[in-house]
């Protein structure tokens, strides 16, 4: 029984960590871009970025399958390099990144937009490059929002099921993440295995939220999305 | 008789007459019945056709069909999901319910049998003599039902074990929730091969049969049916099963490629 619990645990671990790193950078980059961007396309781009959050995961999964599948544009692209994305471990990361991106993006963007623009402008008048302004002024001030967003991303990536099942499938030992393993264990009547995995997910989720709450108390008060008291 | 007594008896008479009329009207047609039929995914198309026919012939019955893998349906029934009839693709799931006293034992009977086949996308260039061809390096991924909950997946596993290739194929297997998902994966071309029933292969135009399962495996396939103990419509359920045993239903099953087991 241990190998049927360790395998999903290991796969989820790899997937969640990889996803969180990717989503962290992608989300912040997109948020920084859109935070003070004004153009007629802003609403449209914003909508596309947030779409996976409002769509049912199976719809997103199906879309990804069409995209990365054998007859899809990205699927054909990757097949030139002799790689198939669907039903492989990278597919779990892709599904999780797509589903967690909106969370990171929205929270980080709200955080950036709440940074007083005068402080940023002051830095600019003192000769700081945009890059330096971002890393030394904007990010530190938006940090609580970013941290909260990262914790949410981690939790969401851990719990991602619908889209993962559609493009990564259930391949025990390769793509079966914890939620997928739980689902199939219950189907098969292995309730004991399922309960152990459920327990693990609950513990990780509680610990993440507890860490966030503790850290929130320790940090100086700031008006940040999800963090304001 | 004084005026009050007279009015009393007239009112009583009218009410009685009204009740008689209502009773007569009510008795002239049967109470509408909604029958919940939980059936294995492989039966989807054949049973939909049969249900339509049944509802046409018995207009007071509405059949609500719930198609999923037999294992999923078994779990649902165990957890108390409303079901009147359970039509399984495997004996294992029906046995489990019987052991838990969830079915009416006297209504259980075997109805159909089927064959397990290996399918590939219709544009595939791979050829197989039997399942051992799955060991080939050209086959990267094989979709089968999860043996733990999908009878077809269990038969696939037994076939591979019999041929001594089960362990080697482990890393190539994608376990699916039911046979129709396996079919969908092969149709989409994202897997090189899949194992489904011959009846599933027959309804799809995007796959072709590449090999057959060993005869000993096919001989084990049985589709039992039974009325659920907790059913609120036992008689209607029994009537429905009787219809499935009739020649009309038999013709439809055979049209879809099922073999009707003679009782």
Contacts between the chains, C-beta under 8 A, distances in Angstrom:
chain1	res1	chain2	res2	distance
A	65	B	188	7.5
A	65	B	190	7.7
A	69	B	188	5.9
A	69	B	189	7.5
A	69	B	190	5.3
A	70	B	188	6.6
A	70	B	189	4.1
A	70	B	190	5.2
A	71	B	188	7.7
A	71	B	189	6.5
A	84	B	140	7.2
A	84	B	190	7.6
A	86	B	190	5.0
A	87	B	141	5.6
A	87	B	174	5.6
A	87	B	190	6.5
A	87	B	191	7.0
A	169	B	143	8.0
A	169	B	174	4.4
A	169	B	175	7.8
A	169	B	176	7.6
A	169	B	185	7.8
A	170	B	146	7.0
A	170	B	174	6.5
A	170	B	175	4.6
A	170	B	176	7.1
A	170	B	177	8.0
A	171	B	173	6.9
A	171	B	174	5.3
A	171	B	175	7.2
A	172	B	175	6.9
A	173	B	170	7.8
A	173	B	171	7.3
A	174	B	171	7.1
A	184	B	146	5.7
A	184	B	148	7.4
A	184	B	149	7.6
A	184	B	175	6.7
A	184	B	177	7.9
A	186	B	75	7.1
A	187	B	69	7.4
A	187	B	71	5.6
A	187	B	72	5.9
A	187	B	75	6.7
A	187	B	146	6.5
A	187	B	148	6.9
A	187	B	149	4.2
A	187	B	177	7.0
A	188	B	71	6.7
A	188	B	146	6.5
A	188	B	148	3.1
A	188	B	149	5.0
A	189	B	71	7.5
A	189	B	75	7.1
A	189	B	148	7.1
A	189	B	149	7.5
A	190	B	148	7.3
